[in-house]
Amino acid sequence: MRIVAALFLAALSTAEAAVYGKGLLGIHPITDRYLAVADSSIDAVLILDGNSAGAVVGHFVLHDRRDDPADSDLHIGSGKRMDEWVDPLSLATCDECMHIFLTSPDAFYKIALERPLAEMAASHDFSGFTSKSTITEFWPDEWGQAFKGDGNLRAVSVAEDGSSGYVSHTKAGVFSFDPLNPIEDDDSAWL
């Protein structure tokens, strides 16, 4: 029930954010209390607490803060895409995953975690997410270069147990990857 309330709050935030920017695009439930959301209007992943009316209890900014607009109020609702921002579309992880996976129109990313989000949720402590996470582009060699950076990536999905991960592409279909061992030379990845 709590997750439904949190999702409802996220939906309200999205409706309100539509006035100011793209807002919350990707939602991943961590537990019945916590959820991770990708917010493109501020280029960040937020951790929301459904027991506290959707309060932000953790966050990770996806871009170098030096690339923030000079006047952030002018950016909100402008429809202007910030070139150096990630511009997230969707996100996914698993209970044991040491990464969050994130799509943007032009790239696929992995956010390295100090420990899995499920463990952070169990201890009610997301401080390591904010202070110790790092983001890098991720593109397994088996996917080839033909579709890399072409603007057609959409959603990412990861099995709860981490046994499989998939990324959708509007022209190529579905790419697979190993979410428990996300390395570029993964020979089990396929297109």
N, CA, C and O of each residue as an XYZ file, in Angstrom:
764
protein
N       0.817     -1.198      0.000
C       0.000      0.000      0.000
C       0.860      1.262      0.000
O       0.542      2.252     -0.658
N       1.963      1.200      0.759
C       2.831      2.376      0.816
C       3.419      2.711     -0.548
O       3.534      3.879     -0.919
N       3.790      1.663     -1.293
C       4.377      1.914     -2.608
C       3.355      2.558     -3.539
O       3.709      3.387     -4.377
N       2.087      2.175     -3.391
C       1.039      2.795     -4.203
C       0.942      4.283     -3.870
O       0.809      5.124     -4.760
N       1.012      4.595     -2.571
C       0.963      6.001     -2.160
C       2.172      6.762     -2.706
O       2.042      7.893     -3.173
N       3.346      6.132     -2.643
C       4.547      6.790     -3.155
C       4.465      6.982     -4.668
O       4.856      8.028     -5.187
N       3.960      5.975     -5.370
C       3.808      6.115     -6.822
C       2.805      7.201     -7.158
O       2.983      7.934     -8.131
N       1.751      7.309     -6.361
C       0.771      8.366     -6.560
C       1.430      9.731     -6.382
O       1.179     10.657     -7.153
N       2.284      9.846     -5.345
C       2.997     11.106     -5.130
C       3.931     11.404     -6.292
O       4.040     12.549     -6.731
N       4.597     10.383     -6.784
C       5.484     10.581     -7.941
C       4.693     11.014     -9.163
O       5.144     11.862     -9.933
N       3.498     10.426     -9.342
C       2.658     10.813    -10.481
C       2.220     12.268    -10.353
O       2.192     13.005    -11.339
N       1.879     12.674     -9.137
C       1.524     14.077     -8.925
C       2.703     14.983     -9.226
O       2.543     16.037     -9.842
N       3.890     14.574     -8.790
C       5.084     15.367     -9.063
C       5.320     15.487    -10.553
O       5.713     16.548    -11.039
N       5.083     14.405    -11.284
C       5.271     14.425    -12.730
C       4.286     15.382    -13.380
O       4.658     16.144    -14.273
N       3.033     15.350    -12.943
C       2.022     16.238    -13.521
C       2.402     17.689    -13.277
O       2.277     18.533    -14.165
N       2.866     17.972    -12.070
C       3.265     19.331    -11.754
C       4.535     19.710    -12.515
O       4.662     20.835    -12.998
N       5.476     18.762    -12.619
C       6.745     19.036    -13.288
C       6.555     19.284    -14.776
O       7.393     19.929    -15.406
N       5.457     18.777    -15.351
C       5.222     18.974    -16.777
C       5.126     20.455    -17.116
O       5.420     20.862    -18.240
N       4.716     21.254    -16.147
C       4.640     22.689    -16.352
C       6.046     23.291    -16.427
O       6.263     24.277    -17.132
N       6.996     22.701    -15.704
C       8.334     23.262    -15.579
C       9.401     22.532    -16.384
O      10.464     23.106    -16.621
N       9.174     21.306    -16.810
C      10.169     20.510    -17.515
C       9.658     19.097    -17.662
O       8.487     18.828    -17.393
N      10.518     18.190    -18.084
C      10.084     16.811    -18.285
C       9.797     16.088    -16.983
O       8.925     15.220    -16.951
N      10.492     16.413    -15.922
C      10.210     15.845    -14.609
C      10.602     14.387    -14.470
O      11.562     13.918    -15.082
N       9.829     13.678    -13.642
C      10.116     12.281    -13.314
C       9.726     11.392    -14.481
O       8.567     11.370    -14.895
N      10.702     10.655    -15.012
C      10.425      9.780    -16.148
C      10.559      8.310    -15.794
O       9.740      7.504    -16.234
N      11.548      7.939    -15.026
C      11.753      6.546    -14.653
C      11.479      6.333    -13.185
O      11.867      7.148    -12.349
N      10.802      5.229    -12.866
C      10.484      4.915    -11.470
C      10.875      3.469    -11.209
O      10.521      2.581    -11.984
N      11.607      3.222    -10.117
C      11.990      1.871     -9.723
C      11.681      1.679     -8.243
O      12.288      2.344     -7.404
N      10.746      0.780     -7.899
C      10.488      0.513     -6.481
C      11.652     -0.259     -5.864
O      12.059     -1.295     -6.389
N      12.179      0.234     -4.770
C      13.261     -0.451     -4.061
C      12.657     -1.399     -3.037
O      13.017     -2.575     -2.982
N      11.737     -0.885     -2.228
C      10.975     -1.661     -1.245
C       9.555     -1.111     -1.260
O       9.205     -0.282     -2.100
N       8.741     -1.586     -0.317
C       7.390     -1.030     -0.229
C       7.412      0.395      0.317
O       6.398      1.091      0.265
N       8.548      0.832      0.835
C       8.662      2.176      1.387
C       9.429      3.140      0.476
O       9.033      4.296      0.327
N      10.512      2.675     -0.129
C      11.404      3.550     -0.885
C      11.306      3.296     -2.384
O      11.069      2.169     -2.819
N      11.493      4.361     -3.172
C      11.578      4.215     -4.608
C      12.612      5.177     -5.171
O      12.851      6.256     -4.628
N      13.221      4.754     -6.279
C      14.187      5.589     -6.988
C      13.482      6.159     -8.210
O      12.732      5.454     -8.886
N      13.720      7.426     -8.492
C      13.130      8.062     -9.667
C      14.210      8.812    -10.436
O      15.105      9.415     -9.844
N      14.116      8.769    -11.759
C      14.999      9.546    -12.631
C      14.260     10.829    -12.986
O      13.175     10.784    -13.566
N      14.836     11.955    -12.643
C      14.207     13.250    -12.879
C      15.038     14.032    -13.893
O      16.130     14.504    -13.579
N      14.514     14.163    -15.104
C      15.268     14.836    -16.165
C      15.265     16.357    -16.017
O      16.131     17.021    -16.587
N      14.326     16.924    -15.275
C      14.296     18.383    -15.151
C      15.446     18.904    -14.293
O      15.852     20.058    -14.433
N      15.973     18.058    -13.405
C      17.144     18.457    -12.617
C      18.327     17.525    -12.860
O      19.370     17.671    -12.222
N      18.174     16.551    -13.792
C      19.237     15.624    -14.171
C      19.802     14.904    -12.951
O      20.991     14.997    -12.647
N      18.921     14.185    -12.262
C      19.327     13.494    -11.035
C      18.484     12.242    -10.822
O      17.396     12.095    -11.380
N      19.019     11.347     -9.999
C      18.238     10.221     -9.476
C      17.919     10.559     -8.027
O      18.808     10.891     -7.242
N      16.650     10.471     -7.687
C      16.192     10.781     -6.340
C      15.694      9.514     -5.670
O      15.126      8.645     -6.332
N      15.899      9.397     -4.359
C      15.320      8.318     -3.563
C      14.222      8.965     -2.729
O      14.473      9.887     -1.953
N      12.997      8.464     -2.902
C      11.838      9.015     -2.187
C      11.380      8.050     -1.111
O      11.466      6.833     -1.275
N      10.890      8.601     -0.007
C      10.371      7.828      1.116
C       8.850      7.935      1.126
O       8.298      9.003      1.393
N       8.173      6.823      0.833
C       6.716      6.802      0.800
C       6.076      6.975      2.158
O       4.898      7.324      2.235
N       6.814      6.741      3.242
C       6.267      6.935      4.583
C       6.342      8.392      5.019
O       5.773      8.766      6.045
N       7.028      9.200      4.260
C       7.205     10.615      4.611
C       6.706     11.511      3.492
O       7.339     12.512      3.158
N       5.572     11.151      2.914
C       4.923     11.949      1.867
C       5.827     12.182      0.666
O       5.763     13.238      0.036
N       6.675     11.197      0.340
C       7.529     11.318     -0.829
C       8.752     12.184     -0.621
O       9.317     12.699     -1.586
N       9.173     12.356      0.633
C      10.353     13.172      0.919
C      11.589     12.578      0.244
O      11.733     11.358      0.165
N      12.473     13.439     -0.236
C      13.730     13.004     -0.838
C      14.696     12.647      0.294
O      15.033     13.490      1.125
N      15.139     11.378      0.312
C      16.051     10.919      1.356
C      17.434     10.572      0.798
O      18.337     10.202      1.549
N      17.590     10.691     -0.506
C      18.868     10.469     -1.153
C      18.800     11.031     -2.563
O      17.727     11.079     -3.163
N      19.925     11.451     -3.086
C      19.943     11.972     -4.453
C      21.335     11.823     -5.034
O      22.330     11.769     -4.312
N      21.382     11.757     -6.359
C      22.657     11.715     -7.065
C      22.496     12.528     -8.334
O      21.700     12.185     -9.208
N      23.259     13.613     -8.428
C      23.226     14.464     -9.613
C      24.036     13.772    -10.699
O      25.158     13.331    -10.450
N      23.476     13.673    -11.906
C      24.068     12.886    -12.979
C      25.124     13.619    -13.793
O      25.837     12.991    -14.576
N      25.239     14.908    -13.632
C      26.196     15.695    -14.407
C      27.169     16.407    -13.479
O      26.954     16.482    -12.269
N      28.226     16.920    -14.056
C      29.179     17.738    -13.321
C      28.457     19.028    -12.928
O      27.878     19.699    -13.783
N      28.486     19.369    -11.671
C      27.746     20.548    -11.190
C      28.234     21.846    -11.840
O      27.526     22.853    -11.808
N      29.409     21.833    -12.417
C      29.884     23.020    -13.138
C      29.078     23.249    -14.413
O      29.142     24.321    -15.014
N      28.311     22.221    -14.823
C      27.470     22.343    -16.011
C      26.038     22.766    -15.682
O      25.165     22.727    -16.550
N      25.795     23.167    -14.437
C      24.489     23.711    -14.084
C      24.284     25.030    -14.826
O      25.243     25.767    -15.055
N      23.033     25.333    -15.204
C      22.797     26.628    -15.856
C      23.085     27.772    -14.889
O      22.947     27.618    -13.675
N      23.485     28.914    -15.432
C      23.809     30.077    -14.598
C      22.587     30.493    -13.775
O      22.719     30.860    -12.608
N      21.422     30.438    -14.373
C      20.184     30.746    -13.662
C      19.255     29.558    -13.831
O      18.560     29.439    -14.841
N      19.246     28.681    -12.838
C      18.483     27.437    -12.965
C      16.987     27.700    -13.119
O      16.280     26.880    -13.705
N      16.497     28.811    -12.612
C      15.075     29.120    -12.776
C      14.728     29.360    -14.240
O      13.609     29.068    -14.661
N      15.664     29.885    -15.020
C      15.408     30.112    -16.443
C      15.394     28.793    -17.212
O      14.712     28.678    -18.231
N      16.143     27.798    -16.731
C      16.184     26.495    -17.405
C      14.862     25.736    -17.236
O      14.395     25.085    -18.170
N      14.270     25.820    -16.059
C      13.055     25.068    -15.779
C      11.942     25.538    -16.700
O      11.592     26.718    -16.724
N      11.398     24.607    -17.449
C      10.297     24.910    -18.343
C      10.699     25.510    -19.672
O       9.843     25.796    -20.509
N      11.989     25.704    -19.876
C      12.426     26.335    -21.121
C      12.371     25.374    -22.297
O      12.310     25.798    -23.451
N      12.392     24.071    -22.004
C      12.439     23.076    -23.061
C      13.840     22.930    -23.635
O      14.069     22.115    -24.529
N      14.771     23.715    -23.126
C      16.151     23.675    -23.592
C      16.843     22.447    -23.008
O      16.784     22.191    -21.805
N      17.499     21.697    -23.887
C      18.265     20.537    -23.442
C      19.667     20.999    -23.086
O      20.325     21.674    -23.878
N      20.117     20.640    -21.908
C      21.463     20.989    -21.472
C      22.424     19.955    -22.064
O      22.347     18.774    -21.726
N      23.321     20.389    -22.939
C      24.184     19.482    -23.691
C      25.010     18.542    -22.825
O      25.211     17.388    -23.203
N      25.480     18.989    -21.704
C      26.349     18.164    -20.859
C      25.573     17.335    -19.838
O      26.179     16.614    -19.045
N      24.261     17.426    -19.845
C      23.455     16.660    -18.909
C      23.150     15.282    -19.482
O      23.163     15.096    -20.699
N      22.876     14.318    -18.608
C      22.550     12.949    -19.013
C      21.156     12.877    -19.627
O      20.955     12.152    -20.602
N      20.195     13.608    -19.083
C      18.814     13.614    -19.580
C      18.175     12.225    -19.465
O      17.841     11.622    -20.486
N      17.997     11.705    -18.239
C      17.553     10.324    -18.045
C      16.132     10.051    -18.523
O      15.248     10.904    -18.434
N      15.940      8.833    -19.035
C      14.616      8.366    -19.453
C      14.060      7.304    -18.512
O      12.908      7.387    -18.085
N      14.881      6.306    -18.191
C      14.418      5.227    -17.314
C      15.582      4.710    -16.494
O      16.743      4.969    -16.811
N      15.261      3.970    -15.423
C      16.288      3.389    -14.587
C      15.824      2.056    -14.031
O      14.626      1.796    -13.925
N      16.788      1.214    -13.678
C      16.480     -0.096    -13.098
C      17.692     -0.591    -12.326
O      18.821     -0.179    -12.594
N      17.455     -1.464    -11.383
C      18.493     -2.138    -10.621
C      17.891     -3.423    -10.083
O      16.755     -3.756    -10.421
N      18.618     -4.147     -9.258
C      18.082     -5.358     -8.632
C      18.481     -5.371     -7.168
O      19.260     -4.528     -6.723
N      17.954     -6.315     -6.428
C      18.221     -6.353     -4.987
C      19.696     -6.521     -4.654
O      20.163     -5.989     -3.647
N      20.440     -7.251     -5.483
C      21.860     -7.509     -5.238
C      22.785     -6.676     -6.124
O      24.005     -6.759     -5.982
N      22.239     -5.892     -7.017
C      23.045     -5.133     -7.977
C      23.872     -4.050     -7.294
O      23.401     -3.354     -6.394
N      25.104     -3.929     -7.740
C      26.001     -2.881     -7.262
C      25.985     -1.678     -8.208
O      26.846     -0.801     -8.137
N      24.979     -1.659     -9.100
C      24.818     -0.556    -10.055
C      23.339     -0.245    -10.249
O      22.472     -1.105    -10.087
N      23.081      1.006    -10.600
C      21.782      1.399    -11.152
C      22.051      1.600    -12.637
O      23.069      2.181    -13.010
N      21.147      1.125    -13.484
C      21.293      1.274    -14.923
C      20.310      2.325    -15.398
O      19.167      2.372    -14.946
N      20.761      3.164    -16.310
C      20.004      4.355    -16.682
C      20.087      4.555    -18.185
O      21.168      4.480    -18.768
N      18.943      4.810    -18.814
C      18.949      5.160    -20.231
C      18.746      6.656    -20.391
O      18.083      7.310    -19.585
N      19.329      7.168    -21.444
C      19.064      8.515    -21.921
C      18.878      8.349    -23.426
O      19.172      7.275    -23.951
N      18.408      9.356    -24.131
C      18.218      9.166    -25.566
C      19.496      8.742    -26.288
O      19.436      7.955    -27.233
N      20.635      9.247    -25.861
C      21.873      9.033    -26.597
C      22.845      8.035    -25.979
O      23.812      7.653    -26.637
N      22.626      7.598    -24.740
C      23.611      6.732    -24.095
C      22.967      5.863    -23.022
O      21.869      6.140    -22.538
N      23.685      4.808    -22.670
C      23.309      3.915    -21.584
C      24.378      4.073    -20.507
O      25.569      4.116    -20.815
N      23.961      4.159    -19.253
C      24.871      4.433    -18.151
C      24.728      3.391    -17.051
O      23.699      2.728    -16.919
N      25.802      3.268    -16.262
C      25.742      2.518    -15.015
C      26.253      3.429    -13.908
O      27.281      4.093    -14.045
N      25.513      3.440    -12.818
C      25.897      4.214    -11.642
C      26.417      3.211    -10.626
O      25.654      2.391    -10.115
N      27.715      3.271    -10.328
C      28.316      2.366     -9.355
C      27.879      2.770     -7.950
O      27.914      3.946     -7.587
N      27.469      1.776     -7.168
C      26.984      2.003     -5.812
C      27.966      1.454     -4.788
O      28.694      0.500     -5.062
N      27.982      2.056     -3.621
C      28.780      1.556     -2.506
C      28.249      0.195     -2.052
O      29.017     -0.700     -1.701
N      26.936      0.060     -2.066
C      26.236     -1.186     -1.745
C      24.873     -1.134     -2.423
O      24.417     -0.049     -2.783
N      24.208     -2.270     -2.610
C      22.916     -2.265     -3.313
C      21.885     -1.354     -2.645
O      21.891     -1.183     -1.426
N      21.004     -0.774     -3.453
C      19.949      0.092     -2.917
C      19.078     -0.642     -1.906
O      18.618     -0.033     -0.940
N      18.840     -1.946     -2.109
C      18.017     -2.715     -1.163
C      18.662     -2.735      0.228
O      17.961     -2.667      1.238
N      19.996     -2.829      0.280
C      20.692     -2.781      1.577
C      20.595     -1.395      2.198
O      20.411     -1.265      3.409
N      20.717     -0.360      1.372
C      20.573      1.004      1.888
C      19.179      1.197      2.463
O      19.011      1.813      3.516
N      18.167      0.659      1.758
C      16.785      0.781      2.237
C      16.589      0.037      3.548
O      15.896      0.530      4.438
N      17.186     -1.141      3.682
C      17.041     -1.929      4.914
C      17.616     -1.185      6.115
O      17.114     -1.323      7.231
N      18.673     -0.393      5.889
C      19.279      0.365      6.990
C      18.740      1.800      7.064
O      19.141      2.566      7.940
N      17.847      2.160      6.165
C      17.266      3.511      6.098
C      18.356      4.581      5.971
O      18.242      5.665      6.542
N      19.415      4.263      5.213
C      20.551      5.175      5.072
C      21.003      5.207      3.621
O      21.594      4.247      3.126
N      20.723      6.318      2.937
C      21.108      6.500      1.544
C      22.249      7.503      1.397
O      22.493      8.005      0.300
N      22.945      7.798      2.488
C      24.023      8.786      2.429
C      25.137      8.336      1.479
O      25.734      9.171      0.800
N      25.425      7.041      1.421
C      26.447      6.541      0.501
C      26.048      6.706     -0.950
O      26.909      6.858     -1.817
N      24.759      6.680     -1.225
C      24.285      6.883     -2.597
C      24.633      8.287     -3.060
O      25.111      8.483     -4.177
N      24.391      9.255     -2.201
C      24.646     10.652     -2.534
C      26.136     10.960     -2.630
O      26.565     11.667     -3.542
N      26.924     10.438     -1.702
C      28.323     10.863     -1.607
C      29.329      9.949     -2.304
O      30.424     10.403     -2.636
N      28.995      8.667     -2.538
C      30.012      7.743     -3.035
C      29.705      7.110     -4.384
O      30.496      6.300     -4.867
N      28.602      7.446     -4.993
C      28.257      6.863     -6.293
C      29.005      7.563     -7.413
O      29.376      8.732     -7.299
N      29.223      6.823     -8.509
C      29.856      7.391     -9.698
C      29.099      6.901    -10.929
O      28.550      5.799    -10.931
N      29.074      7.723    -11.972
C      28.357      7.371    -13.198
C      29.342      7.279    -14.366
O      30.233      8.115    -14.512
N      29.161      6.242    -15.197
C      29.960      6.087    -16.419
C      29.057      5.544    -17.519
O      28.068      4.861    -17.253
N      29.417      5.861    -18.761
C      28.695      5.266    -19.883
C      29.011      3.781    -19.919
O      30.100      3.355    -19.535
N      28.033      2.989    -20.393
C      28.195      1.544    -20.456
C      27.618      1.060    -21.782
O      26.449      1.303    -22.079
N      28.436      0.376    -22.576
C      28.000     -0.151    -23.862
C      28.774     -1.437    -24.133
O      29.911     -1.371    -24.599
N      28.190     -2.616    -23.853
C      28.911     -3.873    -24.089
C      29.381     -4.004    -25.538
O      28.678     -3.613    -26.470
N      30.568     -4.556    -25.710
C      31.161     -4.724    -27.045
C      30.258     -5.514    -27.983
O      30.201     -5.226    -29.178
N      29.549     -6.511    -27.449
C      28.687     -7.368    -28.271
C      27.529     -6.597    -28.927
O      26.934     -7.082    -29.889
N      27.211     -5.420    -28.420
C      26.147     -4.620    -29.012
C      26.604     -3.931    -30.297
O      25.777     -3.435    -31.062
N      27.911     -3.897    -30.537
C      28.437     -3.232    -31.725
C      28.337     -1.718    -31.607
O      27.890     -1.187    -30.590
N      28.757     -1.042    -32.651
C      28.777      0.427    -32.648
C      27.675      1.060    -33.496
O      27.488      2.276    -33.459
N      26.948      0.248    -34.255
C      25.976      0.785    -35.211
C      24.883      1.624    -34.555
O      24.403      2.587    -35.153
N      24.482      1.269    -33.328
C      23.362      1.965    -32.687
C      23.785      2.854    -31.522
O      22.946      3.506    -30.901
N      25.075      2.881    -31.226
C      25.573      3.666    -30.098
C      25.420      5.155    -30.391
O      25.888      5.647    -31.417
N      24.758      5.867    -29.477
C      24.623      7.313    -29.584
C      23.680      7.802    -30.660
O      23.755      8.966    -31.055
N      22.777      6.933    -31.154
C      21.893      7.339    -32.255
C      20.580      7.976    -31.811
O      19.750      8.326    -32.650
N      20.380      8.133    -30.490
C      19.178      8.804    -29.988
C      17.949      7.935    -29.889
O      16.847      8.459    -29.722
N      18.093      6.612    -29.985
C      16.926      5.733    -30.009
C      16.809      4.784    -28.820
O      15.989      3.866    -28.858
N      17.601      4.977    -27.770
C      17.444      4.157    -26.570
C      16.205      4.605    -25.812
O      15.860      5.786    -25.824
N      15.546      3.681    -25.162
C      14.349      4.029    -24.392
C      14.414      3.460    -22.979
O      15.013      4.086    -22.105
N      13.826      2.309    -22.727
C      13.676      1.794    -21.365
C      14.725      0.750    -21.031
O      15.239      0.057    -21.909
N      15.035      0.649    -19.739
C      15.888     -0.414    -19.211
C      15.083     -1.186    -18.178
O      14.290     -0.609    -17.434
N      15.297     -2.502    -18.141
C      14.614     -3.361    -17.188
C      15.600     -4.402    -16.670
O      16.396     -4.951    -17.432
N      15.540     -4.667    -15.365
C      16.428     -5.645    -14.736
C      15.570     -6.580    -13.893
O      14.698     -6.133    -13.148
N      15.825     -7.889    -14.015
C      15.111     -8.861    -13.184
C      15.442     -8.618    -11.711
O      16.567     -8.247    -11.376
N      14.469     -8.826    -10.842
C      14.645     -8.563     -9.418
C      15.854     -9.296     -8.840
O      16.546     -8.767     -7.971
N      16.109    -10.526     -9.328
C      17.235    -11.312     -8.828
C      18.538    -11.027     -9.576
O      19.568    -11.623     -9.263
N      18.507    -10.136    -10.548
C      19.701     -9.763    -11.290
C      20.112    -10.752    -12.370
O      21.199    -10.633    -12.935
N      19.265    -11.719    -12.662
C      19.619    -12.757    -13.633
C      19.660    -12.253    -15.072
O      20.275    -12.886    -15.929
N      19.015    -11.124    -15.345
C      19.008    -10.589    -16.709
C      18.701     -9.099    -16.691
O      18.073     -8.577    -15.770
N      19.168     -8.435    -17.745
C      18.888     -7.022    -17.921
C      18.687     -6.741    -19.396
O      19.326     -7.361    -20.246
N      17.795     -5.801    -19.702
C      17.451     -5.502    -21.095
C      17.299     -4.003    -21.296
O      16.860     -3.280    -20.401
N      17.675     -3.547    -22.500
C      17.514     -2.151    -22.893
C      16.771     -2.138    -24.222
O      17.145     -2.856    -25.150
N      15.715     -1.322    -24.319
C      14.978     -1.242    -25.581
C      15.544     -0.129    -26.461
O      15.999      0.912    -25.985
N      15.494     -0.398    -27.758
C      15.981      0.524    -28.780
C      14.905      0.581    -29.859
O      14.437     -0.464    -30.310
N      14.510      1.762    -30.275
C      13.368      1.885    -31.191
C      13.599      1.243    -32.547
O      12.630      0.898    -33.222
N      14.844      1.069    -32.972
C      15.106      0.477    -34.289
C      15.736     -0.912    -34.216
O      15.490     -1.749    -35.084
N      16.541     -1.159    -33.193
C      17.265     -2.428    -33.103
C      16.535     -3.476    -32.279
O      16.909     -4.648    -32.316
N      15.506     -3.089    -31.536
C      14.781     -4.049    -30.704
C      15.259     -4.003    -29.271
O      15.141     -2.980    -28.597
N      15.810     -5.141    -28.799
C      16.187     -5.260    -27.387
C      17.636     -5.725    -27.282
O      18.050     -6.665    -27.961
N      18.397     -5.055    -26.424
C      19.760     -5.456    -26.095
C      19.713     -6.155    -24.734
O      18.879     -5.812    -23.895
N      20.595     -7.127    -24.507
C      20.677     -7.762    -23.190
C      22.031     -7.462    -22.555
O      22.997     -7.141    -23.248
N      22.088     -7.571    -21.231
C      23.343     -7.397    -20.501
C      23.227     -8.111    -19.162
O      22.131     -8.478    -18.737
N      24.360     -8.305    -18.503
C      24.412     -8.959    -17.195
C      24.472     -7.884    -16.113
O      25.519     -7.263    -15.933
N      23.384     -7.649    -15.393
C      23.385     -6.570    -14.397
C      24.246     -6.847    -13.158
O      24.609     -5.918    -12.437
N      24.570     -8.114    -12.911
C      25.421     -8.425    -11.759
C      26.906     -8.300    -12.091
O      27.739     -8.198    -11.190
N      27.236     -8.308    -13.380
C      28.617     -8.181    -13.823
C      28.655     -7.317    -15.091
O      28.942     -7.821    -16.177
N      28.367     -6.021    -14.952
C      28.264     -5.145    -16.129
C      29.631     -4.702    -16.655
O      30.165     -3.667    -16.255
N      30.175     -5.508    -17.557
C      31.475     -5.197    -18.143
C      31.333     -5.101    -19.654
O      30.461     -5.743    -20.240
N      32.182     -4.306    -20.285
C      32.087     -4.078    -21.725
C      32.349     -5.348    -22.528
O      31.732     -5.543    -23.575
N      33.249     -6.219    -22.064
C      33.570     -7.427    -22.835
C      32.722     -8.635    -22.423
O      33.175     -9.776    -22.516
N      31.508     -8.385    -21.975
C      30.558     -9.429    -21.609
C      30.115    -10.164    -22.872
O      29.378     -9.606    -23.685
N      30.562    -11.423    -23.044
C      30.204    -12.157    -24.260
C      28.795    -12.740    -24.204
O      28.325    -13.315    -25.186
N      28.115    -12.595    -23.060
C      26.726    -13.052    -23.001
C      25.739    -11.964    -23.420
O      24.556    -12.239    -23.621
N      26.228    -10.725    -23.552
C      25.371     -9.624    -24.023
C      25.033     -9.856    -25.482
O      25.868    -10.340    -26.246
N      23.824     -9.518    -25.871
C      23.421     -9.680    -27.263
C      22.507     -8.567    -27.706
O      21.941     -7.816    -26.911
N      22.392     -8.502    -29.007
C      21.548     -7.476    -29.643
C      20.398     -8.186    -30.318
O      19.544     -7.539    -30.925
